[in-house]
Amino acid sequence: MGSLPHVVEDCGGVVQLFSDGTIFRSKDIGFPIPIITDHSIVFKDCLFDKTNDLHLRLYKPTSMSPSSPAKKLSIILFLHGGGFCVGTRVWPNFHNCCLKLASGLNALVVAPDYRLAPEHRLPAAMEDGFSALKWLQAQVSSDKGDAWVNGEEVDCEQVFVLGDSSGGNIAHHLAVRIGAGSTGLAPVRVRGYILIAPFFGGVARTKSEEGPSEQLLSLEILDRFWRLSMPAGASRDHPLANPFGPGSLNIELVALDPILVIVGGCELLRDRGEDYARRLREMGKKIEYVEFEGKQHGFFTNDPFSEASEEVIQDLKRFMIENSC
């Protein structure tokens, strides 16, 4: 008789991969983060991909902010983090973050789920991010589209894609795929991309990766996420992990819309975010890099109502105003 299946990869008990290839995904996750109530924002869930049974959550201010210079609501496509392996729109940290984005930026926030690894390895998550944008395009192009999306108070020509961690990686690949001007999404117009601590990788270690572990993140966890999410047999230099790997597309040849990169100064991923921004700037791309001294991974999404997060909101607001036309 063979031995019983045993755990070979464990993501904090949330996802476990067994030796026989079976996967356990917990539905009972104890979060230390309370769900915030904000009566200035209403939200609802919608099915956006019937084939893959994927839903998204829409967040809308109940009234226009009197301090907002915009006459209509901009649209934020929020792509959550989780190393491509965990996370969903309903997790308290992501839900609270979207509340803050909707109220702080006076925006309609579109927060889609995407297929997770190891059940669905990359590029599934990238495809689902693109599907969410195509859903948005379909809604604003149809008289029968969702009223929250194609209503007169929403401006479909002022769309910004914001990705957190692995969502930041997805946002990068969307920026490359869609290109400057986002003509293939008309009448939707993406004006810029915001990458918060983008989850990029590489075989060669960076100095920040070799530094001390964070409170919620370690190099071991990062490596495990890559092993579980990458195509079978691929290394961390695969184009989906490393934008500048040996087999990656030459981004210098791609026209990109403006990009804002935000990282914490004490993040394991700090160096990769800084290197990404530096390389794109040297290529002549319109890119901005903002670093928050002393902050660790998730400082914005896990505590979106903190003083530092308010500074992030101001950076986002400025970026959106500067790139609104």
Wavefront OBJ file of the C-alpha trace (Angstrom):
o trace
v 0.000 0.000 0.000
v 1.214 3.485 -0.846
v 1.598 6.189 1.733
v -1.238 8.594 2.363
v -1.111 11.965 0.561
v 0.791 14.587 2.516
v 1.085 18.358 2.277
v 3.900 19.522 0.000
v 3.011 23.246 -0.175
v 1.154 25.182 2.506
v 0.032 28.811 2.191
v -0.756 29.453 5.831
v -3.456 26.807 5.843
v -5.501 28.828 3.339
v -4.308 26.740 0.394
v -2.578 23.383 0.660
v -1.171 21.278 -2.173
v -0.901 17.542 -1.465
v 1.564 15.018 -2.823
v -1.101 13.403 -4.989
v -1.904 16.727 -6.680
v -5.111 17.397 -4.779
v -5.706 20.876 -3.374
v -7.406 22.035 -0.207
v -8.701 25.614 -0.089
v -10.108 26.792 3.236
v -13.384 28.692 3.337
v -13.027 29.511 7.031
v -10.343 32.170 7.302
v -10.023 34.038 10.562
v -9.232 37.663 9.717
v -7.878 40.014 12.390
v -9.184 42.901 10.260
v -12.738 44.104 10.976
v -15.045 45.048 8.115
v -15.520 48.805 8.038
v -18.947 50.341 7.595
v -19.061 53.422 5.374
v -22.562 54.696 4.700
v -21.246 57.124 2.076
v -20.583 54.125 -0.209
v -22.975 51.522 -1.580
v -21.779 48.270 -3.123
v -23.115 45.242 -4.961
v -21.809 42.090 -6.643
v -22.120 41.189 -10.333
v -21.270 38.128 -12.420
v -18.826 39.233 -15.116
v -17.544 35.902 -16.448
v -20.175 33.173 -16.634
v -17.774 30.604 -18.103
v -15.408 30.775 -15.143
v -18.077 31.799 -12.582
v -16.221 35.011 -11.714
v -17.831 37.898 -9.884
v -16.844 41.476 -9.222
v -17.929 44.034 -6.651
v -18.955 47.571 -7.557
v -18.542 50.447 -5.091
v -20.254 53.775 -5.680
v -20.438 56.982 -3.615
v -23.993 57.809 -2.605
v -23.375 61.444 -3.570
v -20.725 63.493 -5.347
v -18.026 64.880 -3.062
v -18.293 68.677 -2.785
v -14.486 68.893 -2.795
v -14.096 66.889 -5.999
v -13.054 68.888 -9.091
v -14.533 66.200 -11.345
v -18.116 66.528 -12.546
v -18.401 62.760 -12.994
v -17.116 59.653 -11.239
v -13.848 58.237 -12.513
v -13.580 54.441 -12.643
v -10.967 52.473 -10.689
v -10.391 48.838 -11.659
v -8.989 47.352 -8.438
v -7.000 44.115 -8.794
v -6.383 42.501 -5.409
v -3.188 40.868 -4.229
v -2.452 37.467 -2.739
v 0.471 36.028 -4.670
v -1.931 34.765 -7.382
v -2.871 31.988 -4.923
v -5.164 33.557 -2.322
v -7.541 36.481 -2.035
v -10.978 37.540 -3.179
v -13.002 40.725 -3.439
v -14.853 39.853 -0.213
v -11.772 39.675 2.030
v -12.056 42.432 4.669
v -8.759 44.126 3.771
v -9.604 44.421 0.085
v -13.203 45.393 0.785
v -12.124 48.138 3.191
v -9.523 49.342 0.701
v -12.145 49.662 -2.028
v -14.390 51.639 0.312
v -11.530 54.073 0.860
v -10.742 54.312 -2.857
v -14.381 55.028 -3.696
v -14.783 57.704 -1.036
v -11.289 59.187 -1.162
v -11.151 59.438 -4.953
v -14.869 59.974 -5.547
v -14.808 57.065 -7.952
v -16.756 54.019 -9.053
v -14.554 51.096 -8.001
v -14.726 47.825 -9.935
v -13.133 44.978 -7.957
v -13.070 41.678 -9.869
v -12.074 38.263 -8.640
v -9.741 36.236 -10.833
v -8.892 32.566 -11.053
v -6.329 31.476 -8.478
v -3.370 29.114 -8.553
v -2.484 26.332 -8.248
v -5.866 25.274 -9.663
v -5.429 27.861 -12.403
v -1.830 28.773 -13.086
v -0.734 31.919 -14.883
v -1.653 33.479 -17.258
v -5.232 32.764 -16.061
v -5.197 35.782 -13.716
v -4.009 38.108 -16.504
v -6.760 36.855 -18.815
v -9.380 37.442 -16.125
v -8.146 40.992 -15.520
v -8.593 41.684 -19.214
v -12.043 40.048 -19.139
v -13.078 42.483 -16.406
v -12.125 45.408 -18.652
v -14.040 43.860 -21.544
v -17.060 43.488 -19.240
v -16.742 47.179 -18.418
v -16.618 47.987 -22.122
v -19.737 45.886 -22.750
v -21.674 47.640 -19.983
v -20.981 51.163 -21.214
v -21.593 50.167 -24.837
v -25.088 48.823 -24.251
v -28.334 50.542 -23.359
v -29.027 47.503 -21.196
v -25.687 47.719 -19.376
v -25.410 47.982 -15.622
v -26.865 51.314 -14.512
v -24.047 51.899 -12.021
v -21.480 51.680 -14.801
v -23.152 53.398 -17.743
v -25.048 56.027 -15.783
v -24.660 59.703 -16.578
v -22.669 60.330 -13.403
v -19.857 57.965 -14.486
v -17.105 58.919 -16.949
v -15.967 55.842 -18.898
v -13.169 57.885 -20.456
v -11.480 58.283 -17.073
v -10.495 54.741 -16.125
v -7.475 53.882 -13.987
v -6.221 50.351 -13.344
v -4.914 49.875 -9.785
v -3.211 46.640 -8.821
v -2.002 45.614 -5.382
v 0.947 43.166 -5.175
v 0.088 40.321 -7.593
v -2.644 42.648 -8.846
v 0.144 45.114 -9.653
v 1.792 42.441 -11.773
v -1.518 41.924 -13.592
v -1.828 45.702 -14.081
v 1.601 45.775 -15.742
v 0.650 43.037 -18.170
v -2.631 44.789 -18.941
v -0.734 48.013 -19.654
v 1.524 46.176 -22.108
v -1.332 44.251 -23.723
v -3.689 47.206 -24.098
v -1.059 49.793 -25.073
v -1.263 53.560 -25.017
v -4.686 54.973 -25.798
v -6.547 51.693 -25.082
v -8.247 52.000 -28.492
v -9.404 48.375 -28.371
v -11.554 49.140 -25.338
v -13.441 52.142 -26.789
v -15.530 53.854 -25.551
v -13.665 52.933 -22.351
v -10.421 54.891 -22.053
v -7.706 53.829 -19.611
v -5.728 56.900 -18.537
v -3.113 55.290 -16.326
v -1.951 52.357 -14.241
v -1.159 52.298 -10.530
v 1.065 49.500 -9.253
v 1.215 49.208 -5.461
v 4.159 46.994 -4.436
v 3.972 44.994 -7.676
v 4.757 41.301 -7.246
v 7.594 40.766 -9.711
v 10.228 38.059 -9.465
v 13.543 36.876 -10.834
v 16.067 34.110 -10.329
v 18.732 36.550 -9.108
v 17.917 37.887 -5.645
v 17.686 41.579 -4.914
v 19.136 43.209 -1.807
v 15.700 43.868 -0.314
v 14.660 40.245 -0.882
v 17.705 39.094 1.060
v 16.928 41.531 3.861
v 14.961 40.761 7.016
v 11.509 39.238 6.650
v 8.466 41.435 7.069
v 5.769 40.952 9.667
v 3.426 39.317 7.152
v 5.781 38.318 4.346
v 8.987 36.345 3.891
v 11.121 35.239 0.957
v 9.951 31.675 1.596
v 6.328 32.774 1.114
v 7.177 34.691 -2.068
v 8.980 31.682 -3.522
v 6.066 29.418 -2.624
v 3.629 31.703 -4.422
v 5.810 31.569 -7.543
v 6.114 27.762 -7.415
v 2.352 27.427 -7.168
v 1.370 30.051 -9.719
v 3.900 29.808 -12.555
v 3.380 27.516 -15.553
v 4.750 24.041 -14.777
v 8.529 23.949 -15.054
v 8.942 27.730 -15.355
v 11.468 29.679 -13.313
v 11.088 33.091 -11.692
v 12.612 34.585 -14.842
v 9.503 33.648 -16.831
v 8.029 36.745 -18.583
v 4.936 36.571 -16.359
v 7.142 36.982 -13.276
v 10.112 39.014 -14.515
v 9.326 41.872 -16.943
v 13.029 42.070 -17.762
v 13.886 38.372 -17.925
v 15.803 36.797 -20.824
v 12.592 35.737 -22.576
v 10.520 38.817 -21.775
v 9.086 41.251 -24.291
v 11.171 44.345 -24.994
v 8.990 46.939 -23.268
v 10.961 49.728 -24.908
v 9.087 48.939 -28.141
v 5.649 49.208 -26.465
v 3.770 52.499 -26.098
v 2.422 52.719 -22.563
v -0.012 54.955 -20.735
v 1.334 56.686 -17.583
v 2.275 54.454 -14.642
v 2.567 55.199 -10.927
v 4.521 52.772 -8.718
v 4.084 52.932 -4.928
v 6.128 50.801 -2.503
v 7.003 50.693 1.168
v 10.626 51.326 2.080
v 10.876 48.121 4.150
v 9.280 45.773 1.636
v 10.961 42.657 0.326
v 9.637 43.753 -3.078
v 10.988 47.314 -2.778
v 14.008 46.838 -5.057
v 11.979 45.211 -7.828
v 9.479 48.060 -7.808
v 12.221 50.672 -7.864
v 14.130 48.840 -10.614
v 10.954 48.534 -12.691
v 10.301 52.275 -12.478
v 13.925 53.165 -13.196
v 14.156 50.970 -16.279
v 10.907 52.264 -17.728
v 11.970 55.846 -17.060
v 15.247 55.188 -18.909
v 13.164 53.886 -21.823
v 11.371 57.215 -21.965
v 8.099 55.985 -20.458
v 5.983 58.302 -18.335
v 6.410 56.686 -14.941
v 6.482 57.927 -11.360
v 7.927 56.169 -8.317
v 6.825 56.922 -4.749
v 8.364 55.223 -1.708
v 6.942 55.338 1.813
v 9.773 55.185 4.305
v 9.533 52.483 6.942
v 6.405 50.863 5.522
v 5.964 47.159 4.863
v 3.979 45.197 2.299
v 0.239 45.839 2.489
v 0.504 49.055 4.492
v -2.187 50.646 2.308
v -4.542 47.762 1.593
v -4.450 46.346 5.125
v -4.945 49.721 6.830
v -6.525 52.023 4.230
v -7.695 54.598 6.789
v -4.276 55.259 8.343
v -2.345 58.517 8.058
v 0.071 56.989 5.533
v -2.820 55.647 3.478
v -4.312 59.118 3.336
v -1.035 60.246 1.762
v -1.409 57.435 -0.773
v -4.895 58.699 -1.617
v -3.486 62.169 -2.214
v -0.801 60.716 -4.514
v -3.473 58.791 -6.419
v -5.695 61.856 -6.688
v -2.827 63.939 -8.061
v -1.840 61.221 -10.552
v -5.423 60.929 -11.774
v -5.840 64.679 -12.190
v -2.526 65.008 -14.047
v -3.480 62.220 -16.457
v -7.191 62.863 -16.842
v -6.897 64.107 -20.403
l 1 2 3 4 5 6 7 8 9 10 11 12 13 14 15 16 17 18 19 20 21 22 23 24 25 26 27 28 29 30 31 32 33 34 35 36 37 38 39 40 41 42 43 44 45 46 47 48 49 50 51 52 53 54 55 56 57 58 59 60 61 62 63 64 65 66 67 68 69 70 71 72 73 74 75 76 77 78 79 80 81 82 83 84 85 86 87 88 89 90 91 92 93 94 95 96 97 98 99 100 101 102 103 104 105 106 107 108 109 110 111 112 113 114 115 116 117 118 119 120 121 122 123 124 125 126 127 128 129 130 131 132 133 134 135 136 137 138 139 140 141 142 143 144 145 146 147 148 149 150 151 152 153 154 155 156 157 158 159 160 161 162 163 164 165 166 167 168 169 170 171 172 173 174 175 176 177 178 179 180 181 182 183 184 185 186 187 188 189 190 191 192 193 194 195 196 197 198 199 200 201 202 203 204 205 206 207 208 209 210 211 212 213 214 215 216 217 218 219 220 221 222 223 224 225 226 227 228 229 230 231 232 233 234 235 236 237 238 239 240 241 242 243 244 245 246 247 248 249 250 251 252 253 254 255 256 257 258 259 260 261 262 263 264 265 266 267 268 269 270 271 272 273 274 275 276 277 278 279 280 281 282 283 284 285 286 287 288 289 290 291 292 293 294 295 296 297 298 299 300 301 302 303 304 305 306 307 308 309 310 311 312 313 314 315 316 317 318 319 320 321 322 323 324 325
